[in-house]
Amino acid sequence: MNSDKPAVHYLTVETFDQGQRVDNYLLKHLKGLPKSIVYRILRKGEVRVNKGRVKPDYRVAVGDVIRVPPVRLAKPNQTVPPSAKVLRALEAAILFEDDKLLVLNKPAGLPVHGGSGLSYGVIEALRALRPHLEGLELVHRLDKDTSGCLLLAKKRSVLKELHDMLRTGEVQKIYFALVKGRWPAKLKVIEAPLIKNQLSSGERIVKVHPDLGKYAKTQFTPVQHYPNATLVEASPITGRTHQIRVHALHAGHPLAGDDKYGNEEFNQWLRGQGSKRLFLHAARLSFKLASSGQRYEFKADLPQDLQQLLKALAN
């Protein structure tokens, strides 16, 4: 018998994890399991909670018994911890911290979760920085190549309150994005339903679909016009995956440096101006916690590489 053969995993939800989405719960407790596999086994109905199938957005309850099919986890010696350099960079990137929240100015190029060839992401690295914070969780996500304000909660009650606020649009988020062409001042709002598709390669892609898509709304304001490009402020009213990028494409103005939804000719021209990545930055974040009455406002300045690109375009 091969002792290395994967076995069925059974997990029982403890009080501390109550209310967490099952996909996030699995990512947290099955160390070494790639994110793509977590979503694949959920999509195929191979994950059972109390013997029943669940969707990724199912929220676990205390005492739930979760059955995970045989999957191969990375061995301990395959896991590479964040380097001291990465940890120092993240410590320096913390914008704010109190007993409830931690706000990070996330660097571009670092995913929020480990996976896709990297055994750690922002959340794993911050847990290494703050090992005493057992409840540290991401409130929302940013794409790997997006920089800027990323919000984390230190308490389950605060996490739940902020998730509820995100669903009702009570968290204001403003991004800076560079888009192709001249964004018209009269185009202030885009409402276009979005649907997520999974390609055969496993890549996730989002499209506008008027019938099957979920409601999505983004506000856009042009800030500065450049030759062939416009710097815009984008404020997502809803929180769909890749929303700003897909809505900008839908408007005919794809984002600079976007290798999934962008325009290759435009991106190639920008590379000649010094562009090296997606131009999308979470610049401001604000909300008021009803539980404490405290109002929070955070700002992350545009990173140097994006500032340099704008200077090159202006010249």
GICOR-V693699 format. One record per residue. N is the residue number from 1. RES is the residue in one small letter. SS is DSSP state (H for helix, E for strand, - for the rest). PSI is psi in radians with two decimals (* if undefined). D_FIRST is the distance of its C-alpha to the first C-alpha in Angstrom with 1 decimal. Layout:
N_RES_SS_PSI_D_FIRST / N_RES_SS_PSI_D_FIRST
//
This chain:
1_m_-_2.43_0.0 / 2_n_-_1.93_3.8 / 3_s_-_-0.22_6.1 / 4_d_-_-0.04_8.9 / 5_k_-_2.30_8.6 / 6_p_-_2.58_12.0 / 7_a_-_2.84_12.9 / 8_v_-_2.42_16.2 / 9_h_E_2.38_18.9 / 10_y_E_2.24_21.8 / 11_l_E_2.39_25.0 / 12_t_E_2.22_28.2 / 13_v_-_2.21_31.5 / 14_e_-_2.95_33.7 / 15_t_H_-0.70_37.5 / 16_f_H_-0.47_37.7 / 17_d_H_0.06_35.9 / 18_q_-_2.35_38.0 / 19_g_-_-0.08_39.5 / 20_q_-_2.55_37.3 / 21_r_E_2.51_36.1 / 22_v_H_-0.58_32.5 / 23_d_H_-0.75_31.9 / 24_n_H_-0.62_33.3 / 25_y_H_-0.78_31.4 / 26_l_H_-0.71_28.0 / 27_l_H_-0.60_29.2 / 28_k_H_-0.70_30.2 / 29_h_H_-0.28_27.2 / 30_l_-_1.28_24.3 / 31_k_-_2.35_25.1 / 32_g_-_-0.07_23.9 / 33_l_-_2.06_23.6 / 34_p_-_2.55_26.2 / 35_k_H_-0.66_29.1 / 36_s_H_-0.63_28.8 / 37_i_H_-0.68_25.4 / 38_v_H_-0.84_26.8 / 39_y_H_-0.52_29.7 / 40_r_H_-0.80_27.6 / 41_i_H_-0.50_25.4 / 42_l_H_-0.76_28.7 / 43_r_H_-0.64_30.5 / 44_k_-_-0.02_28.0 / 45_g_-_0.35_28.1 / 46_e_-_-0.24_24.5 / 47_v_-_2.21_25.6 / 48_r_E_2.36_26.9 / 49_v_E_2.06_29.4 / 50_n_-_0.70_30.0 / 51_k_-_0.10_28.2 / 52_g_E_2.66_30.7 / 53_r_E_2.61_30.6 / 54_v_-_2.77_32.6 / 55_k_-_2.85_34.3 / 56_p_-_-0.46_34.1 / 57_d_-_0.09_37.4 / 58_y_-_2.37_36.4 / 59_r_E_2.16_37.4 / 60_v_-_2.65_35.1 / 61_a_-_2.76_36.6 / 62_v_-_2.28_36.0 / 63_g_-_-0.18_33.4 / 64_d_-_2.35_31.8 / 65_v_E_2.06_28.1 / 66_i_E_2.15_26.4 / 67_r_E_2.15_23.2 / 68_v_E_2.25_21.6 / 69_p_-_2.92_19.0 / 70_p_-_2.02_15.8 / 71_v_-_2.58_17.3 / 72_r_-_2.09_16.5 / 73_l_-_2.65_19.0 / 74_a_-_2.42_20.6 / 75_k_-_2.68_19.5 / 76_p_H_-0.66_22.5 / 77_n_H_-0.05_23.5 / 78_q_H_-0.18_23.8 / 79_t_-_2.16_26.5 / 80_v_-_2.03_30.0 / 81_p_-_2.79_32.6 / 82_p_-_2.45_36.1 / 83_s_-_2.83_38.3 / 84_a_H_-0.59_41.4 / 85_k_H_-0.77_43.5 / 86_v_H_-0.77_41.9 / 87_l_H_-0.69_42.3 / 88_r_H_-0.71_45.9 / 89_a_H_-0.70_46.6 / 90_l_H_-0.66_45.3 / 91_e_H_-0.74_47.3 / 92_a_H_-0.37_50.4 / 93_a_-_-0.01_49.7 / 94_i_E_2.10_49.9 / 95_l_E_-0.57_53.0 / 96_f_E_2.57_53.2 / 97_e_E_2.29_51.5 / 98_d_-_-2.80_52.5 / 99_d_-_-0.16_50.8 / 100_k_-_-0.64_49.8 / 101_l_E_2.75_49.1 / 102_l_E_2.27_48.1 / 103_v_E_2.23_49.4 / 104_l_E_2.46_48.1 / 105_n_E_1.52_49.8 / 106_k_E_2.27_46.5 / 107_p_-_2.59_46.5 / 108_a_-_2.58_45.9 / 109_g_-_-0.14_42.6 / 110_l_-_2.10_40.5 / 111_p_-_2.78_38.4 / 112_v_-_-0.47_38.6 / 113_h_-_2.65_34.8 / 114_g_-_2.86_32.1 / 115_g_E_3.12_30.1 / 116_s_-_0.78_30.9 / 117_g_-_-0.12_30.0 / 118_l_E_2.20_31.6 / 119_s_-_-0.07_29.7 / 120_y_-_2.71_32.9 / 121_g_-_-2.84_36.0 / 122_v_H_-0.83_39.2 / 123_i_H_-0.72_37.7 / 124_e_H_-0.69_35.0 / 125_a_H_-0.71_37.7 / 126_l_H_-0.57_40.2 / 127_r_H_-0.56_37.9 / 128_a_H_-0.60_37.5 / 129_l_H_-0.60_41.3 / 130_r_-_1.16_41.8 / 131_p_-_-0.35_38.9 / 132_h_-_-0.21_41.0 / 133_l_-_1.46_41.3 / 134_e_-_-0.40_38.3 / 135_g_-_0.17_39.9 / 136_l_-_2.12_40.6 / 137_e_E_2.64_39.8 / 138_l_E_2.34_41.1 / 139_v_-_-0.65_43.9 / 140_h_-_-3.08_43.8 / 141_r_-_2.72_42.5 / 142_l_-_2.54_44.0 / 143_d_-_2.73_42.6 / 144_k_-_-0.76_41.2 / 145_d_-_0.05_44.5 / 146_t_-_2.37_46.8 / 147_s_E_2.96_48.5 / 148_g_E_-2.83_50.4 / 149_c_E_2.06_50.5 / 150_l_E_2.23_47.1 / 151_l_E_2.30_47.2 / 152_l_E_2.55_44.8 / 153_a_E_2.55_45.2 / 154_k_-_-0.24_44.6 / 155_k_-_2.53_44.8 / 156_r_H_-0.67_43.1 / 157_s_H_-0.69_46.6 / 158_v_H_-0.69_48.0 / 159_l_H_-0.82_45.0 / 160_k_H_-0.74_45.6 / 161_e_H_-0.75_49.3 / 162_l_H_-0.64_49.0 / 163_h_H_-0.73_46.5 / 164_d_H_-0.70_49.1 / 165_m_H_-0.63_51.8 / 166_l_H_-0.70_49.9 / 167_r_H_-0.54_49.7 / 168_t_-_0.10_53.4 / 169_g_-_0.42_54.5 / 170_e_-_0.00_55.8 / 171_v_-_2.07_54.2 / 172_q_E_2.19_56.3 / 173_k_E_2.28_54.5 / 174_i_E_2.24_56.4 / 175_y_E_2.63_55.0 / 176_f_E_2.33_56.7 / 177_a_E_2.50_55.8 / 178_l_E_2.21_57.3 / 179_v_E_2.80_57.7 / 180_k_E_2.39_59.0 / 181_g_-_-2.98_62.6 / 182_r_-_1.91_65.3 / 183_w_-_2.16_64.1 / 184_p_-_2.39_67.0 / 185_a_-_-0.51_68.4 / 186_k_-_-0.27_68.7 / 187_l_-_1.56_65.0 / 188_k_-_-0.50_64.1 / 189_v_E_2.39_61.4 / 190_i_E_2.12_58.6 / 191_e_E_1.86_57.2 / 192_a_-_2.10_54.5 / 193_p_-_2.47_51.5 / 194_l_E_2.48_48.1 / 195_i_E_2.46_44.8 / 196_k_E_2.33_41.4 / 197_n_E_2.64_39.5 / 198_q_E_2.07_36.1 / 199_l_-_2.87_36.3 / 200_s_-_-0.45_33.6 / 201_s_-_-0.17_32.9 / 202_g_-_-0.16_32.1 / 203_e_-_2.44_35.4 / 204_r_E_2.30_37.5 / 205_i_E_2.54_41.1 / 206_v_E_2.42_44.0 / 207_k_E_2.74_46.9 / 208_v_E_2.24_50.1 / 209_h_-_1.90_50.0 / 210_p_-_-0.43_53.1 / 211_d_-_-0.80_51.6 / 212_l_-_-0.21_47.9 / 213_g_-_2.76_48.1 / 214_k_E_2.52_48.4 / 215_y_-_2.34_51.8 / 216_a_-_2.42_52.2 / 217_k_E_2.29_55.3 / 218_t_E_2.39_56.1 / 219_q_E_2.39_59.5 / 220_f_E_2.42_60.6 / 221_t_E_2.08_63.6 / 222_p_E_2.36_64.6 / 223_v_E_-0.78_65.4 / 224_q_E_2.33_66.4 / 225_h_E_2.44_66.9 / 226_y_E_2.91_66.1 / 227_p_-_2.10_66.5 / 228_n_-_0.08_63.9 / 229_a_E_2.81_62.1 / 230_t_E_2.32_62.6 / 231_l_E_2.19_61.3 / 232_v_E_2.71_60.7 / 233_e_E_2.29_59.8 / 234_a_E_2.24_57.2 / 235_s_E_1.84_56.6 / 236_p_E_2.10_53.8 / 237_i_-_-0.62_55.0 / 238_t_-_3.03_51.6 / 239_g_-_0.92_48.3 / 240_r_-_2.68_46.4 / 241_t_-_2.30_43.9 / 242_h_-_0.46_45.7 / 243_q_H_-0.89_48.9 / 244_i_H_-0.76_51.5 / 245_r_H_-0.75_50.1 / 246_v_H_-0.65_50.0 / 247_h_H_-0.67_53.4 / 248_a_H_-0.74_55.0 / 249_l_H_-0.75_53.7 / 250_h_H_-0.57_55.0 / 251_a_-_-0.10_58.4 / 252_g_-_0.26_58.4 / 253_h_-_1.24_57.9 / 254_p_-_2.71_54.3 / 255_l_E_2.58_53.3 / 256_a_-_2.35_53.8 / 257_g_-_0.21_50.6 / 258_d_-_1.92_48.5 / 259_d_-_-0.05_45.9 / 260_k_-_-0.76_44.7 / 261_y_-_0.05_47.9 / 262_g_-_-3.09_50.6 / 263_n_-_2.07_53.0 / 264_e_H_-0.66_52.0 / 265_e_H_-0.76_55.6 / 266_f_H_-0.78_56.5 / 267_n_H_-0.68_53.5 / 268_q_H_-0.72_54.3 / 269_w_H_-0.73_57.9 / 270_l_H_-0.62_56.8 / 271_r_H_-0.56_54.7 / 272_g_H_-0.34_57.9 / 273_q_-_0.00_59.4 / 274_g_-_0.07_56.6 / 275_s_-_2.36_54.1 / 276_k_-_-0.09_50.5 / 277_r_-_3.11_48.8 / 278_l_-_2.28_49.2 / 279_f_-_1.46_52.5 / 280_l_E_2.14_51.6 / 281_h_E_2.17_52.3 / 282_a_E_1.71_52.1 / 283_a_E_-0.65_55.6 / 284_r_E_2.62_56.5 / 285_l_E_2.27_55.0 / 286_s_E_2.58_57.0 / 287_f_E_2.94_56.7 / 288_k_E_2.19_58.0 / 289_l_-_2.07_55.9 / 290_a_-_-0.55_57.5 / 291_s_-_-0.53_55.9 / 292_s_-_-0.26_57.8 / 293_g_-_0.07_60.5 / 294_q_-_2.37_59.7 / 295_r_E_2.39_59.9 / 296_y_E_2.42_57.8 / 297_e_E_2.26_58.5 / 298_f_E_2.60_56.6 / 299_k_E_2.35_57.4 / 300_a_-_2.06_55.5 / 301_d_-_2.66_57.7 / 302_l_-_2.25_56.9 / 303_p_-_2.74_54.8 / 304_q_H_-0.70_56.7 / 305_d_H_-0.64_55.0 / 306_l_H_-0.63_56.1 / 307_q_H_-0.72_59.5 / 308_q_H_-0.67_59.9 / 309_l_H_-0.75_59.0 / 310_l_H_-0.67_61.7 / 311_k_H_-0.70_64.2 / 312_a_H_-0.69_63.5 / 313_l_H_-0.65_64.0 / 314_a_H_-0.49_67.3 / 315_n_-_*_68.6
//
